[in-house]
Amino acid sequence: MTFPVSGFAEELPQPKIGETAPAFNLETLQGGNVALADLLDNFVVIHFATSW
């Protein structure tokens, strides 16, 4: 799943408490990949941070 850099929040449905998160894949800092599906039945926290 990829997102445009600007305006993506308006294009995606907003999640609701108790709903399943949409499937996605992320690249790790070591160059590997992790999919949300790989973490099934685990507690997952995703922290998005940036520096301007």
Secondary structure, DSSP 8 states (H G I E B T S, - for coil): ----SSSHHHHS----TTS-----EEE-TTS-EEEGGGGTTS----------
